[in-house]
């Protein structure tokens, strides 16, 4: 469960990509805004150029020179007023510093101001380092020359370090981002609803449904994708139709000359007196039989594809269908001295296409007869199992190696070890019919070890 949850979380999604992009954009905008404020604060010299602040501090210090306690109180109140006006009254690291000297003695220093902070020139803005930080400062002297006041606002680099160390940069992001996740997810989810509708319609399509999508895209971004999908479906449908028509026409045209050749060769074989000629004619007859069988299977494959593309499904009694097909194939089994055995549940019904199911049964039973040895037994059974009809066809032939059981379901692939002639289409036609009805086909060993068991599972419907 933990592994599934992690795979679900780690799997890339467009919604998560958009949310991450929006959060990164918000972080970038917040960073730019903070950097702009820091940059402007580093360049802002309004405080150092305001003469009234210097004059007020100097006047208060000179007027209260005889009352040190009241002088300290007034200077502290003025310091707080400057800090509040600067917007950093609660943090001495971000607020400007005031230093007052009178008659060569320091009488006031703002809280948090480094002891070595001082200026060398009067009425000039100086930049220097004190307490491992960079400062800007300016000093002004009173008219009597007894009092010196220095103002030192924090530099931009100092502000950045202080903001970062106190969490003034990360804290707003950490607080605001979680509250933005739900609105962001909701807005993206609503924006992607048209994409989801297109995805659901495409997922509901079957492999033979190549009609244009019913969804009409009103959005410019989605309209191009829907148009391209419809164009691709039309091209694939046209190509498939041309391919089926070509194969069906070619197979149909081949049936007549093959039948005529078979009749003529058989007539020559019956009249030939030389054994060597009879052997050659038997080889031609066998080759003609294989070609005729291949043409028949190609026509069956095309009919199966055509029925999958357009035939309407109807209820089919599976047991009755098996009985009819077994009776039709009994002559072939007798000719090869193979016994057919049927065990079927008579109450099984399938909502499907009868012609496609006939192709499935004929190919499986025909293959079992062909690969069974003389005096062999082909067993066909039909049973119900958890809402499915299970059709099993077993023979006593050479079987198929486990490594090749997936491959033999592909078109035109044959087991290299097989000695019987064939085209490699029988099992692929059966698989196509099973998939058309929502079922599956699998190959196993028989219970006796020798031979092959083909099992088809098809979903059942009510009678």
N, C-alpha and C positions, 0 to 999 in steps of 0.2 A: 504494500500500500504506500509506504514511504517512497519507494522507487517510482511508482506511478504518479504520485503527487509531484515529485521533483521533475519528472519528465514533462508533466503538464505545465509546471511553472517555468521550466527552462525552455519550453518550445517557443520559438519566435512567433509573435502575433502582431498583426497590424495595429490593433488597439493599444497594446503596450508600447509599440514603437512611437505612435503618435503621442501617448501620454509622456513618455520619456523625453521626446522632442519638446513638448510644451513645458515640462519642468526645467529642462536645460535652457530654454529660451527665457523663462522667468528668472532663473539664476543669473543668466548673462545680463539681462536688463537690470537686475538688482545690483550686480557687480559694477556695471557701468554707472549707475546712479550714485553708488557709494564712492566710486573713484572720482566722479565729477565733483561731489561734495568735498572730498579730501583735497582734490586739486585746487578747488576754489578757496578752501580754507587756508591752504598754504600760500596762496597768492593774495589773500585778502589783507590789506594793510590799513583798512578803515579804522580799526581800533588804535593802531599806532599813530595815525594821523589826526586823531580827534584831540584837539588841544584842550577842550573843556574838561575832559577826564583828568588830564595832567594838572590843570589849574585847580580843579576842585580838590584833588588829593593834596596838592601843595598848600592850598589855602587852609584846609582843615588841619594839616600838620603844624603849620606856623601859628594858627590861632589857638591851638590847644597845647602849646609847648609847655605851659606851666601845669597842665593837668594830664599827666601821663596815662592814668587809667581811662579817663574820658577820651583821650586821644586814640588809645588802642581800640576802644569801642567804636568810635566814629569811623576809623580806618577799616575796621573789620566789616562794618555795615556797608561802606562804600565798595569794598572788595566783593561782598556777596551780591550787591546790585550789579556790578560789572559782570560777574559770572552768570547771573540770571539773564542779563541782556545778551550774553554770549551763548546761552543755551546749554551750559554745562555746570550748573550750580552744584549738582550732587557728586560730580567726579572731578577731583582736583587734577587728574592727569589730562583731562580734556579742556580745562578752563584756563584762562590767562592768569598769569602771576603778576603780583604787585610787590615791589620792594621799595621801602622808604628809608632813607638815611637822613639823619639830622645832626649837624655839627660833627660829622665824621663817624657817627655811631648809628648802627642799624636799629631802627625803632619798630619796624613792621616787615613781615615777610609772609606771603600767602602760604597756606597749607599745601604741602607737596612740592614746594619750589626747591630745587637743588641749592645747596649752600654756595657752590662756586659760580652760580649764575650772576653775571655782572657785565656791564658795558664799559668800553674804554673811551667812547666819544659821546658828546652831548648832541641831542637833536638829530641823530642819525640812526637809521635802521640798520642794525648789525645782525649777522647770522653767525652763530657759533655753537659749539657742542658743550653740553653740561649734563652730567648724570647719564652718559651714554645715549643722549638724545640730541636732536638738532632743534635749536630755538631761534626765534626772531625777537629782537628786543630794541627798545628805544628809551633813552633817559632824558629827563628835563629837570632843570634847576630853577628854584624859586628866584624872584627878583633880589631878595636879600642875600642869596648865595649860601644860606645855611641849610637848606633842605633840598634833597635830590630824590626824585621819583622815577622808578623804572617799571615799564609795562612789557611783559614778555608772553605773547600768545603762543600756543603750541603750534609747531610746524606741521605740514601735511603728512610727512613720514611718521611723525610722532602720533598724530591722530590715527593713522592707519594701524600702527602697532597696538595702540590702546584699544581701538575698536575691535580688532581681532582677538586680543587677549581677554577682553571683557565679554566676548560673545555678541557684541552689537551687530556683527555682520551675519553670523551663522544663526543666531537665535530667531530672528524674524523669518528666515527661510525654513527652519525646522518647525516653527509654529504654523506658518501659512501653507506649506506644501501639503500636509495631510488633509487640510480642509479643502484644498483644491483638487484632490484626487477624485473624489466622488463626482463633483460637477464636471470635471474633465472627462471622466469615464462616461458619464451620462450623455454629454454633448457628442462625444465621438461615437458612442453606440447609436444615438439617434441619427447622426450624419451618415453612418454606414448601413442603415436599414435598407436602402435600395440595393446595395451590393449584396446583402444577405438574401434578399428576395431573388436576385438573379442566381446566386449560388444554390438556393433551394430548388429552383426550377431546373437547373442543369443537373443537380444530383438526382432528381426524380425521373430523369429521362432514362429510357432503356438504350441498349447499344444500337438498336435499329430505328430509334426515333430521331431522325435528323431534320425534323421540321424546324423552321425558325422559332426563336423564343417568343413566347406570348407577352412577355414583359415589355412594356413600352417605356424606354428610358427618357426622362424629361431633363435630366442633368447632363451638362455638357461633358463632364469627365466620364460618366457612365455610358453615354450614348455611343461614343466611339468604340468602347469595348463590346457592347451588345451588337453593334453593326458588324464588327469584325468576326464575332462568334457566329452570327447568322450567315455571313459570307462563307466562313470555313465549313459550316454544316452543309450549305448548298453544294459547295465544291466536293466534299466527301460523299454526299448522297449521289451526285451526278457520276462521280468516279465509280462508286459501288454498283450503280445501276448499269453503267457501261460494262463493267467487269462481269456481272451476272449475265447480262444479255449475250456477251461474247461467248462465255463458257457454255451457256444453255444452247445457243444457236450452233456452236461448233459440235457439241455433243449430239444434238439432235440430227445434224447433217451427217454425222459419222455412223449413226445407227444403221441406215439403209445400206451403204456400201459394205459395212462389216457383216451384216446379215447375209447379203448376197455372196460375199466372199466365203463365209462359213458354209453356206449351202453348196457352193461349187466345189470347195475343197473336200467336203464330206462325200460328194458324188465321185470325185476323182479317187478318193481313198477307197471307196467301195469297189471301184473298177480296176484299181491297180493290182497287178499280179506280182510285181517285184517287191521283195521285202524291204529293200533299201528305200524304195520310193514310198512305201507305206509308212516307214518310220519318219521320213521327211514330212509327209502329209499330216501325220499325227502331230508333229511339232507345230506345223502351221495351224492346225485345228486348235491346239492348246493356246497358242499365242493369240489367235482370234478370239477365243473364249475369254482370255484375260482382258483383251482390249474391249470386248463387249461389256464385260463386267465393270471395267473402269468407266466407260461411257454411261452405263446405267447408274453408277454411283455419283457421277458428276451431275446427271440430271436430278437425282434424288437430293443432292446437296443444294442445287439451285432451287428446287421446289421447297426445300426446308427453309432456305433463306427468304424466299418469297412469302411463304406462309407466316414466317416470323415478322415480316415487315407489314403485312396487311390483313391476314386472315383473322376473323373474329373468334375468340375462344368460346367453347361450349362444353357442357358436362359430358364426360366420357366414362363409360363403365370399363374399367381396366381389365377385369377378368374376362369379359366378353371379347374385348379387343385381343387379348392374348390367345383365347381359343380360336378366333378367326385366323390369326396370323400363323399359329402353330399348324392349323389344318392346311393353310396355303403352302407352308414350307415342308409338309410331310413328304411330298414327292421327292424333293431334294434330299431329305434325310434317308428315304428308302433307297435312292440311287447310290448313296454312299454307305449304306448298311449301318446307319446310325439310328439309335432309338431315341425318341423324344418323350419326355415325362413332364407333366404340368401339375403343379399344386398351387391353387389360387384361392384367395378370400374373395367371395362373390359380392361383397358389400362395399367395395372400394370404388369411389368416384373421384375423378380429377377434372377440374375446370381448365381445359386446355384446347389445343389444336390437334384434331384427330390425325391429320396427315403427317404431322411432325412426330406424333407418338408411334404411328405405323413405321416410319423410317427408323426410329429408335429400336423398336422390337425386332424388325426385320434384320437390321445390321448386326445386332447382338446374337440373335439365334443363328443367322447365316454364318457368322464367324465361328460360332461354337461347332456347328455342323462341319464346316470346312476343315477345322484343325483337329477334330476328333478322329481317332483311328477307326478302322472298320470294326463293326460290332461294338462300338463305343456307345456311351450314354450321355445325352445332353439333358440336364435337369433345369427346369424353369420354375421359379416359385414367386409368389406374390403375397405379401403379408402387410399388416398394419403395424406401425411402430411409432408411438408418440406423435400422432397427427400427421404421419408421413406414410406414403406407400413405398415399400421396399421391394424392388424388382431385382431378383438374383438369377443370373444365367451362369451355369458352370458346365465345363466340359472335361474331357479326359485327354486333352492334347498335351503338347510340350510345355505350355504355359509361357509366361513372360518373366524375365529376370526382374527382381525388385528395383534395380537401378534404372530400368527402362520403362517402368510402368507409367511414369508421367510423360515420357517422350512419345510413347505409342499413341497418345491421345492427340498429338499434333497431326496436322494434315500431311499426308504423303510420307510420313515416317513409318518405317517397318523395322521389326527386330531383325538384325543382320543374321541371326542364327536360324530364322524360320526357313523351312524348305518349301512351304506352300506358296503358291503365287498369290499376289494381291497388289492393291494399289495404295494401301495405307490411308484409306478414307473412311472405312467402316466405323471405327471407334470415334473418329473426330465428328462424324455426322451424329452419332449417338450422344456425344458430349454436347454438341450444339443444341440438340433437341432437349436434353435435360436442363441445360441452362436457360433455354427459352421458357421453361415451365418453373423456373425458380428452384431447380433441383441440382443434384451433383452426381458424379459418377466416380467410382473408385475400383481398383483392381486388387485382388487378393489371391492367396493360395487357397486351393480347395481343402476340405477337411481331410481328404485322403492323401494330400500332398502332391499328387500328379494332376496336371491340368490348371485351368484358370477360372477364377470366380470373378465375374463382373457384377457389381452391385450399384443400382441406381436408386436414389432417394428423391421422391417427388412429393410436394405438399398436397394434402388431400382437401376436398371440399365436401359439403353436404350433398346427399343424393338429390 
